[in-house]
């Protein structure tokens, strides 16, 4: 590392030495040259060297001398070039009006010479100034006029600057696609020039634009390119910015592991380099990640810290994001009054930022004459014409003075009236604004109350259905079992009679167990937000386990159960799929007769696993098929008078869809039924 630093210092020293050597050589050469066009050319080389070394003061001295000599020799090219360099220096000093004046003068001379390249350079430079001043439409017009010439002549340095100017102008006028197009062009040129700083800047801009277009994977691709380009010692601020941005992009399509990896690294890195902006961006994103993973307490700590930093450094875009996340956090925790507070602050700041995004066009874009004592185009006007103009101006001034007194009196009266009207109108506007704010708050409160009422009504419906099922089906099964036990306890039946009743007692217990199993799963799915925890598992093992549970019932009804399942892996929540398979096999046993056949199988279908539970039982009518997967309690008794809950298939449908699959049935009365379940074999890409 020390050797690399030494080499960099040595290269920098050699470059500075070569520049100084060139300037000294040109200065000596210039001192011994005659007052002719060759001296003008040498002086222009010297001015260029001084400009590149940022010695603007000395460059302006040579510009002044060279301009005088060029005018004396009538050297039009020299006059054009020195005015162009003068304008470049004023532009570097942010003296835009004098810079534009210099560019306009040089462009006039380039037009006399028919120098299209000189005109293009001037137009591109004016475009850069206008874009910096916020006058984007004028800047675009100038830069676009220069692009074609630069492309024709393959002038890479000029193209790099022009493409970058256009990209910035298009971005500030909200033309994202055009901004992306010219940033990509600028990147290609800068890669040819091996411009390290420009490559990093353009690559980061492209990533940001893809993020604005919601193309998050492309944004990640370019942000990671930026990371690979960074120098660990010199580009720490850029790394601190890019790390949390990549994490935020992964968060957009819920790749929580990758998002956490980059966000935690970004937070640690920014804390180490004490970069408040990077810490703020990381905390906001990590807070959002934890909210999505239901870690609300941890999210609240992180968002509170982010809020403190955002207000301290006045980072309004991140503060806006923090307001939104605080509103969502308080809504989740049921703190609706706090949520209203954050939502109000969010909308106020959002309005402020949208106004700030509007391009600020300068009021006065009139060119100011250069302050350096140069001769301008006005010198071409002869003295007689100037005298006539002066005389006319004096007469006009006298007339204007008389008119001004009258206008001032009228203006004073009108101003007084307008002031009174303004004060009255301001009072009315203030009153209306307060009314609107109160109405808005009341509207937000009403919306929140409506949502709470709806949630309570849904929970009441679930409770009513739960009590209804418990009070009928479950009570009947348990009461029957209790009656058998009471008979045995009171010696009301003999042991032989009891043994004869044992199968019926077992069936009632099975019914109660099945009902309770489905009832618990259904109530859980209705009163909670079930979230699957997918994993890869062998579906054949699930079939084998669930078939073992019904072997006794299969033997009792003398049913033929054929297992055609094969070893295959699916990507889903194993416990949920076990519930689905158990329900389907139990239903098949329930609705088959003595001698009927049940077949379970799984096959590949369009890159997914297709599960089939088929029976040759009683089948289902067309009108009942449409009711099977509804959330009601539709049920029928089995072939051996078995009872059902009416909940099993609706639970199956919900669990299958939660795992990214689908379920359907094909059935013919008195022929048989086929239940199909389609599930993914691999983790989805998004």
C-alpha positions in Angstrom: 0.0 0.0 0.0 2.8 2.4 0.9 4.5 1.6 -2.4 1.3 2.5 -4.3 1.0 5.8 -2.5 4.6 6.6 -3.2 4.1 5.8 -6.9 1.0 8.0 -7.0 2.9 10.9 -5.5 5.7 10.4 -7.9 3.4 10.4 -10.9 1.6 13.5 -9.7 5.0 15.3 -9.2 6.1 14.3 -12.7 2.9 15.6 -14.2 3.1 18.9 -12.3 6.8 19.2 -13.3 6.0 18.5 -17.0 3.2 21.2 -16.9 5.6 23.7 -15.3 8.3 22.8 -17.8 5.9 23.3 -20.7 4.7 26.8 -19.4 8.3 27.9 -18.9 9.3 26.7 -22.3 6.4 28.5 -24.0 7.1 31.7 -22.0 10.7 31.8 -23.2 9.7 31.0 -26.8 7.1 33.8 -26.7 9.6 36.4 -25.4 11.8 36.0 -28.5 9.1 35.8 -31.2 8.2 38.7 -33.5 4.9 40.5 -33.3 3.2 38.2 -36.0 0.6 35.5 -36.2 3.0 32.8 -35.0 3.4 34.7 -31.7 -0.4 34.7 -31.4 -0.5 30.9 -31.9 2.3 30.4 -29.3 0.5 32.6 -26.8 -2.7 30.6 -27.3 -0.7 27.4 -26.4 0.6 29.1 -23.3 -2.9 30.3 -22.3 -4.2 26.8 -22.7 -1.4 25.4 -20.5 -2.1 28.1 -17.8 -5.9 27.3 -17.9 -5.3 23.6 -17.4 -3.0 24.3 -14.4 -5.7 26.7 -13.1 -3.4 29.7 -13.1 -6.3 31.9 -14.2 -4.8 35.3 -13.1 -1.7 34.9 -15.2 -3.8 33.4 -18.1 -6.0 36.6 -18.1 -2.9 38.8 -18.5 -1.7 36.8 -21.6 -5.3 36.8 -22.9 -5.4 40.7 -22.7 -2.0 41.0 -24.5 -2.9 38.4 -27.1 -6.2 40.0 -27.9 -4.6 43.4 -28.5 -2.0 41.8 -30.8 -4.7 39.7 -32.7 -6.7 42.9 -33.3 -3.6 44.8 -34.5 -2.8 41.9 -36.9 -6.5 41.4 -37.8 -6.0 37.8 -36.8 -9.7 36.7 -36.5 -9.0 33.2 -35.3 -6.8 34.6 -32.5 -9.5 37.0 -31.4 -12.1 34.2 -31.3 -9.9 31.8 -29.3 -8.8 34.4 -26.7 -12.5 35.3 -26.1 -13.3 31.6 -25.8 -10.5 31.1 -23.2 -11.6 34.3 -21.3 -15.2 32.9 -21.1 -13.9 29.6 -19.9 -12.1 31.3 -17.0 -15.1 33.5 -16.1 -17.2 30.3 -16.1 -14.8 28.6 -13.7 -15.1 31.6 -11.4 -19.0 31.4 -11.6 -19.1 34.8 -13.3 -21.7 33.6 -15.7 -22.8 36.9 -17.3 -19.2 37.8 -18.3 -18.7 34.2 -19.4 -21.7 34.3 -21.7 -20.6 37.7 -23.1 -17.2 36.2 -24.0 -18.8 33.1 -25.6 -21.1 35.3 -27.7 -18.1 37.4 -28.9 -16.1 34.3 -29.8 -19.1 32.8 -31.6 -19.4 35.8 -33.8 -15.8 35.5 -34.9 -16.1 31.8 -35.4 -19.1 32.4 -37.7 -17.1 34.9 -39.8 -14.5 32.1 -40.2 -17.1 29.4 -40.9 -15.5 27.4 -38.0 -18.3 24.9 -37.2 -16.2 23.2 -34.5 -15.5 26.5 -32.7 -19.2 27.3 -32.8 -20.1 23.9 -31.4 -17.6 24.3 -28.5 -19.1 27.7 -27.7 -22.7 26.4 -27.8 -21.8 23.4 -25.6 -20.1 25.8 -23.0 -23.1 28.1 -23.0 -25.4 25.1 -22.6 -23.4 24.1 -19.5 -23.8 27.6 -18.0 -27.5 27.8 -18.6 -28.1 24.3 -17.1 -26.2 25.3 -14.0 -28.3 28.5 -13.7 -31.5 26.4 -14.0 -32.4 27.6 -17.5 -32.7 24.0 -18.7 -34.6 24.5 -22.0 -32.0 27.0 -23.3 -29.2 24.7 -22.0 -30.6 21.7 -23.8 -31.0 23.7 -27.1 -27.3 24.8 -27.0 -25.9 21.4 -26.1 -27.9 19.5 -28.6 -26.7 21.8 -31.4 -23.1 20.9 -30.5 -23.5 17.2 -30.1 -23.7 16.3 -33.8 -20.4 18.0 -34.7 -18.6 16.4 -31.7 -19.9 13.0 -32.7 -18.9 13.4 -36.4 -15.4 14.4 -35.4 -15.2 11.9 -32.5 -14.1 14.6 -30.0 -14.3 12.5 -26.8 -13.5 15.2 -24.2 -16.2 17.5 -25.7 -18.7 14.6 -26.0 -18.2 13.6 -22.4 -19.0 17.1 -21.1 -21.9 17.6 -23.6 -23.5 14.2 -22.8 -23.2 14.9 -19.1 -24.8 18.4 -19.5 -27.7 16.9 -21.4 -28.3 14.1 -18.9 -28.4 16.7 -16.0 -30.8 18.9 -17.9 -33.1 16.1 -18.8 -33.1 14.9 -15.2 -34.0 18.3 -13.9 -36.9 18.6 -16.4 -38.1 15.1 -15.2 -37.4 13.4 -18.5 -35.9 10.2 -16.9 -35.6 8.1 -20.0 -33.6 10.8 -21.9 -31.5 11.4 -18.8 -30.7 7.7 -18.7 -29.9 7.6 -22.4 -27.3 10.4 -22.2 -25.8 9.1 -18.9 -25.1 5.8 -20.7 -23.5 7.7 -23.6 -21.4 9.7 -21.2 -20.3 6.5 -19.5 -19.2 4.9 -22.8 -17.1 8.0 -23.7 -15.6 8.3 -20.2 -14.6 4.6 -20.4 -12.8 5.3 -23.6 -11.1 8.3 -22.0 -10.3 6.2 -18.9 -11.7 9.1 -16.8 -11.9 7.4 -13.4 -13.9 10.1 -11.6 -16.3 10.5 -14.6 -16.9 6.7 -14.8 -17.9 6.5 -11.1 -20.1 9.6 -11.4 -22.0 8.3 -14.6 -22.3 4.8 -13.2 -23.9 6.1 -10.0 -26.2 8.4 -11.9 -27.4 5.4 -14.1 -28.1 3.3 -11.0 -30.1 6.1 -9.4 -32.1 6.6 -12.6 -32.9 2.9 -12.8 -34.1 3.1 -9.2 -36.4 6.0 -10.2 -37.8 3.8 -13.0 -38.5 1.0 -10.5 -36.0 -1.3 -12.3 -34.4 -2.4 -9.0 -32.3 -5.2 -10.4 -30.7 -2.9 -13.0 -30.1 -0.4 -10.2 -28.4 -3.0 -8.1 -26.2 -4.1 -11.1 -24.9 -0.5 -11.6 -24.5 0.3 -7.8 -22.4 -2.9 -7.4 -20.3 -1.7 -10.4 -19.7 1.6 -8.5 -18.5 -0.4 -5.5 -16.0 -2.3 -7.6 -14.6 0.9 -9.1 -14.1 2.7 -5.7 -10.7 3.3 -4.2 -10.9 2.2 -0.5 -8.9 5.2 0.7 -10.2 7.9 -1.5 -13.9 7.2 -2.1 -15.2 6.5 1.4 -18.1 9.1 1.0 -19.3 7.4 -2.2 -19.1 3.9 -0.5 -21.1 5.2 2.4 -23.8 6.5 0.1 -23.9 3.4 -2.2 -24.1 0.6 0.4 -27.5 1.6 2.0 -28.8 2.4 -1.5 -28.1 -1.2 -2.6 -29.7 -2.5 0.5 -32.8 -0.4 -0.2 -33.1 -1.8 -3.7 -33.0 -5.4 -2.4 -35.7 -4.4 0.1 -38.0 -3.4 -2.8 -38.5 -7.0 -3.9 -38.3 -8.4 -0.3 -34.9 -10.1 -0.5 -34.5 -9.6 3.2 -31.2 -11.4 3.6 -29.3 -9.4 0.9 -31.0 -6.2 2.1 -29.9 -6.8 5.7 -26.3 -7.7 4.5 -25.8 -4.4 2.7 -27.7 -2.2 5.1 -25.8 -3.5 8.2 -22.5 -3.1 6.4 -23.5 0.4 5.3 -24.5 1.4 8.8 -21.3 0.2 10.3 -19.1 1.8 7.6 -20.9 5.2 7.9 -20.6 5.2 11.7 -16.9 4.4 11.3 -16.3 7.4 8.9 -18.8 9.6 10.9 -21.0 10.2 7.8 -24.3 11.4 9.1 -26.0 11.3 5.7 -25.1 7.7 5.2 -26.0 6.7 8.8 -29.4 8.4 8.3 -30.1 6.6 5.0 -29.0 3.2 6.5 -31.2 3.6 9.6 -34.3 4.5 7.6 -33.9 1.5 5.4 -33.1 -0.9 8.3 -36.1 0.4 10.1 -38.3 -0.3 7.1 -36.8 -3.8 6.8 -37.5 -4.6 10.5 -41.1 -3.3 10.1 -41.7 -5.6 7.2 -40.3 -8.5 9.4 -42.6 -7.5 12.3 -39.7 -6.4 14.5 -41.6 -3.2 15.4 -39.7 -2.4 18.7 -36.3 -2.5 17.0 -37.7 -0.5 14.0 -39.0 2.2 16.4 -35.5 2.6 18.0 -33.9 2.9 14.6 -36.4 5.3 13.1 -36.3 7.6 16.2 -32.5 7.8 15.8 -32.9 8.5 12.1 -35.4 11.3 12.8 -32.9 13.0 15.1 -30.1 12.9 12.5 -32.4 14.0 9.7 -33.6 17.1 11.6 -30.0 17.9 12.6 -28.5 17.8 9.1 -31.7 18.9 7.3 -31.8 16.1 4.8 -35.4 16.6 3.6 -35.8 13.6 1.2 -34.7 11.2 4.0 -36.8 13.1 6.6 -39.8 12.7 4.3 -39.2 8.9 4.2 -38.8 8.9 8.0 -42.2 10.6 8.4 -43.9 8.0 6.2 -42.3 5.1 8.1 -43.2 6.6 11.5 -46.8 6.9 10.3 -46.9 3.2 9.3 -45.2 2.2 12.5 -47.7 4.0 14.7 -50.7 2.7 12.6 -49.4 -0.8 13.1 -49.1 -0.3 16.9 -52.6 1.3 17.0 -51.3 4.7 18.0 -53.6 6.5 15.5 -53.3 10.0 16.9 -49.5 9.8 16.5 -50.1 8.5 13.0 -52.2 11.5 12.1 -49.4 13.8 13.4 -46.8 12.1 11.2 -49.1 12.0 8.1 -49.7 15.7 8.4 -45.9 16.4 8.6 -45.4 14.0 5.6 -47.8 15.9 3.3 -46.5 19.3 4.3 -42.9 18.3 3.6 -43.9 16.5 0.4 -45.6 19.6 -0.9 -42.5 21.7 -0.1 -40.1 19.3 -1.9 -42.4 19.1 -5.0 -42.3 22.9 -5.2 -38.5 22.9 -4.8 -38.1 20.4 -7.6 -39.6 22.9 -10.1 -36.8 24.4 -12.4 -35.8 27.9 -11.2 -35.6 29.9 -14.4 -33.6 33.2 -14.0 -35.6 36.3 -14.3 -32.9 38.3 -16.0 -30.9 36.4 -18.7 -29.7 39.5 -20.5 -26.0 39.3 -21.4 -23.7 41.6 -19.4 -20.8 43.4 -21.2 -17.4 42.1 -20.2 -15.7 44.1 -17.4 -12.3 43.8 -19.0 -11.4 46.8 -21.1 -11.9 45.2 -24.5 -13.3 46.7 -27.7 -16.8 45.3 -28.5 -18.9 45.1 -31.6 -20.5 48.5 -30.6 -17.2 50.2 -31.7 -18.4 49.6 -35.3 -21.1 52.3 -34.9 -19.8 55.7 -36.1 -19.8 58.8 -33.9 -22.6 60.6 -36.0 -25.1 57.8 -35.3 -24.2 57.9 -31.6 -24.9 61.7 -31.5 -28.3 61.2 -33.1 -29.2 58.5 -30.7 -28.1 60.6 -27.7 -30.2 63.6 -28.8 -33.3 61.4 -29.3 -32.7 59.8 -25.9 -32.6 63.2 -24.2 -36.0 64.2 -25.7 -37.5 60.9 -24.6 -36.2 61.4 -21.1 -38.0 64.7 -20.7 -41.3 63.2 -21.9 -40.8 60.3 -19.5 -40.2 62.5 -16.5 -43.5 64.3 -17.0 -45.3 61.0 -17.4 -43.5 59.5 -14.4 -44.9 62.1 -12.0 -48.5 61.4 -13.1 -47.9 57.7 -12.9 -46.4 57.9 -9.4 -49.4 59.7 -8.0 -51.8 57.2 -9.6 -49.6 54.3 -8.4 -49.7 55.6 -4.8 -53.5 55.6 -4.8 -53.8 52.2 -6.4 -51.2 50.8 -4.0 -53.2 52.0 -1.0 -56.4 50.3 -2.3 -54.5 47.1 -3.2 -52.9 47.0 0.2 -56.3 47.2 2.0 -57.7 44.5 -0.3 -54.6 42.3 0.3 -54.9 42.6 4.1 -58.6 41.6 3.9 -58.0 38.7 1.6 -55.1 37.4 3.7 -57.4 37.2 6.7 -60.0 35.2 4.7 -57.3 32.9 3.4 -55.9 32.2 6.8 -59.4 31.4 8.1 -60.1 29.1 5.2 -56.7 27.4 5.6 -57.5 26.6 9.2 -60.9 25.2 8.3 -59.4 23.0 5.6 -56.7 21.7 8.0 -59.4 20.8 10.6 -61.6 19.1 7.9 -58.6 17.1 6.7 -57.8 15.9 10.2 -61.4 14.9 10.8 -61.5 13.1 7.5 -58.3 11.1 8.4 -59.8 10.3 11.8 -63.1 9.0 10.2 -61.1 6.8 7.8 -59.2 5.3 10.7 -62.3 4.7 12.7 -64.0 3.1 9.7 -61.1 0.7 9.3 -61.2 -0.2 13.0 -64.9 -0.9 12.8 -64.5 -3.1 9.8 -61.7 -5.1 11.6 -63.9 -5.5 14.6 -66.9 -6.7 12.5 -64.7 -9.3 10.8 -63.4 -10.6 14.1 -67.0 -10.8 15.4 -68.1 -12.8 12.4 -65.2 -15.2 13.0 -66.2 -15.5 16.7 -69.9 -16.1 15.8 -69.0 -18.9 13.4 -66.6 -20.4 15.8 -69.2 -20.5 18.6 -71.8 -21.9 16.2 -69.6 -24.8 15.2 -68.5 -25.5 18.8 -72.1 -25.4 20.0 -73.4 -27.9 17.4 -70.9 -30.3 15.8 -68.2 -30.5 18.5 -70.8 -30.6 21.4 -72.7 -33.5 19.7 -69.6 -35.6 19.3 -68.3 -35.0 22.8 -71.8 -35.5 24.3 -72.1 -38.9 22.6 -68.7 -40.0 23.9 -69.6 -38.9 27.4 -72.9 -40.8 27.2 -71.0 -44.1 26.4 -68.7 -43.5 29.3 -71.5 -42.8 31.7 -73.3 -46.0 30.7 -70.1 -48.0 31.4 -69.5 -46.1 34.7 -73.1 -46.9 36.0 -72.9 -50.5 34.9 -76.0 -49.9 32.7 -74.5 -52.1 29.9 -72.6 -55.3 29.9 -69.0 -55.7 28.9 -70.0 -57.5 25.7 -72.5 -54.7 24.8 -69.8 -52.1 25.5 -67.3 -54.0 23.1 -70.0 -53.9 20.4 -70.3 -50.1 20.9 -66.5 -49.5 20.8 -66.4 -48.9 17.0 -69.1 -46.3 17.2 -67.3 -44.7 20.2 -64.1 -44.7 18.2 -65.8 -43.1 15.2 -67.2 -40.3 17.5 -63.8 -39.6 18.9 -62.3 -39.5 15.4 -65.0 -37.1 14.3 -64.4 -34.8 17.3 -60.6 -34.9 16.7 -61.0 -34.1 13.0 -63.4 -31.3 13.8 -61.2 -29.8 16.4 -58.1 -30.1 14.1 -59.8 -28.2 11.3 -61.5 -25.8 13.6 -58.2 -24.7 15.2 -56.5 -24.3 11.8 -59.5 -22.3 10.4 -59.8 -20.0 13.4 -56.0 -19.4 13.3 -56.1 -18.5 9.6 -59.1 -16.1 10.1 -57.8 -14.3 13.2 -54.1 -14.0 12.3 -52.1 -13.1 9.3 -50.6 -16.6 8.4 -47.2 -16.3 6.9 -45.6 -19.4 5.3 -42.1 -20.4 6.1 -41.1 -22.2 2.9 -38.4 -24.8 2.6 -37.4 -27.7 0.3 -38.9 -31.1 1.4 -39.7 -34.5 -0.1 -43.5 -34.7 -0.8 -43.3 -38.5 -0.9 -42.5 -38.6 2.8 -45.6 -36.5 3.5 -47.8 -38.9 1.6 -46.3 -41.9 3.5 -46.9 -40.3 6.9 -50.5 -39.2 6.2 -51.4 -42.6 4.6 -50.3 -44.3 7.8 -52.8 -42.2 9.8 -55.8 -43.6 7.8 -54.7 -47.2 7.5 -57.1 -48.4 10.2 -60.1 -46.6 8.5 -59.0 -47.9 5.1 -59.0 -51.5 6.4 -62.3 -51.0 8.2 -64.0 -49.9 5.0 -62.1 -52.4 2.9 -60.8 -49.7 0.5 -57.8 -50.2 -1.9 -55.3 -47.4 -1.3 -52.6 -47.2 -4.0 -49.5 -45.0 -3.4 -48.0 -43.9 -6.7 -46.0 -41.1 -5.2 -42.4 -40.6 -6.0 -39.4 -38.8 -4.5 -39.7 -35.1 -5.5 -38.9 -31.9 -3.7 -41.2 -28.9 -3.5 -40.6 -25.4 -2.1 -43.4 -24.5 0.4 -44.3 -24.5 4.1 -44.1 -28.2 5.1 -46.6 -28.0 8.0 -49.2 -26.2 5.9 -48.9 -28.8 3.0 -49.2 -31.6 5.5 -52.5 -30.1 6.6 -53.7 -30.0 2.9 -52.6 -33.6 2.2 -54.2 -35.0 5.4 -57.5 -33.2 4.5 -57.5 -34.5 0.9 -56.7 -38.2 1.9 -59.2 -38.1 4.8 -62.0 -36.8 2.5 -61.2 -39.5 -0.1 -61.6 -42.2 2.6 -64.7 -40.5 3.9 -66.5 -40.6 0.5 -65.5 -44.0 -0.8 -67.4 -47.3 -0.5 -66.3 -50.8 0.2 -64.0 -52.0 -2.6 -63.4 -48.5 -4.0 -59.9 -47.4 -4.9 -57.9 -44.3 -3.7 -54.8 -43.3 -5.7 -52.2 -40.7 -4.6 -49.5 -39.4 -7.0 -47.2 -36.5 -7.9 -45.8 -35.5 -11.3 -43.9 -32.7 -13.0 -46.1 -30.1 -14.8 -44.7 -27.0 -16.5 -41.8 -26.8 -14.1 -44.0 -27.3 -11.0 -45.2 -30.3 -8.9 -48.7 -31.5 -9.6 -50.2 -33.5 -6.7 -53.3 -35.7 -7.3 -55.6 -37.5 -4.8 -58.0 -39.6 -6.8 -60.9 -41.8 -5.6 -63.6 -44.0 -7.3 -66.1 -43.0 -4.6 -69.6 -41.3 -4.7 -68.4 -38.2 -6.5 -69.7 -34.6 -6.2 -72.5 -32.9 -8.1 -71.9 -29.9 -10.3 -73.8 -27.5 -7.9 -71.8 -28.7 -4.9 -68.4 -28.5 -6.6 -68.8 -24.7 -6.8 -69.4 -24.6 -3.0 -66.4 -26.7 -1.9 -63.8 -24.0 -1.5 -66.0 -21.3 -0.2 -65.5 -20.0 3.3 -68.9 -21.3 4.5 -69.6 -24.5 6.4 -70.8 -26.7 3.5 -70.5 -30.4 4.3 -72.1 -33.8 3.7 -71.9 -37.1 5.5 -69.5 -39.8 4.3 -70.4 -43.3 3.0 -70.1 -44.7 6.5 -72.2 -41.8 7.9 -69.0 -39.9 8.9 -69.5 -36.2 9.9 -67.5 -33.3 8.6 -66.8 -29.7 9.7 -67.3 -27.9 6.3 -64.0 -26.1 6.9 -61.3 -28.5 5.6 -61.3 -27.6 1.9 -61.6 -23.8 2.5 -58.5 -24.1 4.8 -56.7 -26.2 2.1 -57.4 -23.5 -0.6 -56.1 -20.7 1.7 -52.9 -22.6 2.6 -52.1 -23.7 -1.0 -52.5 -20.1 -2.2 -50.3 -18.7 0.6 -47.6 -21.0 -0.8 -47.9 -19.7 -4.4 -49.9 -22.7 -5.6 -53.5 -23.5 -6.7 -56.0 -26.2 -6.0 -59.0 -27.5 -8.1 -61.3 -30.5 -8.4 -62.7 -32.7 -11.1 -65.6 -34.9 -10.2 -68.4 -37.0 -11.7 -71.2 -38.3 -9.5 -71.0 -42.1 -8.8 -67.8 -42.3 -10.8 -65.2 -40.6 -8.6 -63.3 -37.4 -7.7 -59.8 -36.0 -8.5 -58.3 -33.2 -6.3 -55.3 -31.5 -7.9 -52.7 -29.3 -6.1 -50.0 -27.4 -8.0 -47.0 -26.2 -6.0 -43.6 -24.6 -6.9 -40.5 -26.8 -7.0 -38.0 -23.9 -6.4 -37.7 -20.6 -4.6 -39.3 -17.9 -6.8 -36.8 -15.4 -8.4 -38.8 -12.4 -7.1 
